[in-house]
Amino acid sequence: MTPELATNLYALCLGFALSGLLASGYQVLAEKPLSFRLLHTSTGQALASVPLLTFGAPFVIMRNTMRGRRIESRRFEYAMLATILACFWSLMCGTVIVDLVEHLLT
C-alpha cells in the first residue's frame, strides 16, 4: 500500500467518523435527526447550519440512502450513486481535517 493510498483511506475513514459524530451530537442536542431541511429555516439559522451540514452530509446521505432503499425500494443504481457521492464527500472532508491537523502540528 502506497503512502498516498493510506493517507486517502485514513481521510475517508476520518471524514465518515467526523460526519457520524456531528450528526449524532446534533441528534442528542436537538432531539431530532440532522437533515438538509435545516437549510429551509430562517436565514440566520440556515447560515449557521451550513458548516454543520458541510461536514455532516456524508452521514445524512448514507442514512437517507439506506432508508430509501429499504422503505421505498429504490433502485440499486441510485443507492450506488449516492454511496459514491457520500464517499467522495467524506474523502474531501477528511482531507480538509488531515491537512488542518498537519498544518497545526508543523
C-alpha positions in Angstrom: 0.0 0.0 0.0 1.4 3.3 -1.0 1.6 6.2 1.4 -0.8 8.3 -0.7 -3.4 5.4 -0.7 -3.0 5.0 3.1 -3.5 8.8 3.6 -6.6 8.8 1.4 -8.1 5.8 3.2 -7.4 7.5 6.5 -9.0 10.7 5.3 -12.1 8.7 4.1 -12.5 7.0 7.4 -11.9 10.2 9.3 -14.5 12.0 7.2 -17.1 9.4 7.9 -16.3 9.3 11.6 -16.5 13.1 11.9 -19.7 13.1 10.0 -21.3 10.5 12.2 -20.1 12.3 15.3 -21.6 15.6 14.2 -24.9 14.0 13.2 -25.2 12.0 16.4 -24.2 15.1 18.5 -26.8 17.2 16.7 -29.4 14.5 17.3 -28.6 14.3 21.0 -28.8 18.1 21.4 -31.7 18.9 19.1 -33.7 15.7 19.8 -34.2 15.3 16.0 -32.0 13.8 13.3 -29.7 16.0 11.2 -31.4 16.9 7.9 -30.9 19.1 4.9 -34.2 20.7 5.9 -32.2 23.0 8.2 -31.3 25.0 5.1 -35.0 25.9 4.7 -35.3 27.6 8.0 -34.8 31.3 8.8 -31.8 33.0 7.2 -29.7 33.1 10.4 -30.3 29.5 11.3 -29.7 28.4 7.8 -26.4 30.1 7.6 -25.4 28.7 11.0 -26.2 25.2 9.8 -24.0 25.3 6.7 -20.8 24.2 8.4 -22.6 21.5 10.3 -24.2 20.2 7.2 -20.9 20.5 5.2 -19.2 18.0 7.5 -22.3 16.0 8.5 -23.6 15.5 4.9 -22.0 12.0 4.2 -23.8 10.6 7.2 -27.1 12.2 6.2 -26.7 11.0 2.6 -26.0 7.4 3.6 -28.8 7.3 6.2 -31.3 8.6 3.6 -30.0 6.2 1.0 -30.4 3.1 3.3 -33.8 4.2 4.4 -34.9 4.9 0.8 -33.6 1.5 -0.4 -35.4 -0.3 2.5 -38.6 1.6 2.8 -39.3 2.8 -0.8 -37.5 0.0 -2.6 -35.4 2.5 -4.6 -33.3 1.1 -7.4 -29.8 -0.2 -6.7 -28.2 2.2 -9.2 -29.5 5.2 -7.2 -28.2 3.7 -4.0 -24.8 3.1 -5.5 -24.6 6.6 -6.9 -25.5 8.1 -3.5 -22.8 5.9 -1.9 -20.2 7.1 -4.3 -21.2 10.7 -3.7 -21.1 10.2 0.1 -17.7 8.5 0.0 -16.3 11.3 -2.2 -17.7 14.0 0.1 -16.4 12.2 3.1 -12.9 11.9 1.5 -12.9 15.7 0.9 -14.0 16.5 4.4 -11.4 14.1 5.8 -8.7 15.6 3.6 -9.6 19.1 5.0 -9.3 17.7 8.6 -6.0 15.9 7.9 -4.5 19.0 6.2 -5.6 21.2 9.1 -4.1 18.8 11.7 -0.8 18.6 9.7 -0.7 22.4 9.4 -1.3 22.9 13.1 1.4 20.3 14.1 4.1 21.8 11.9 
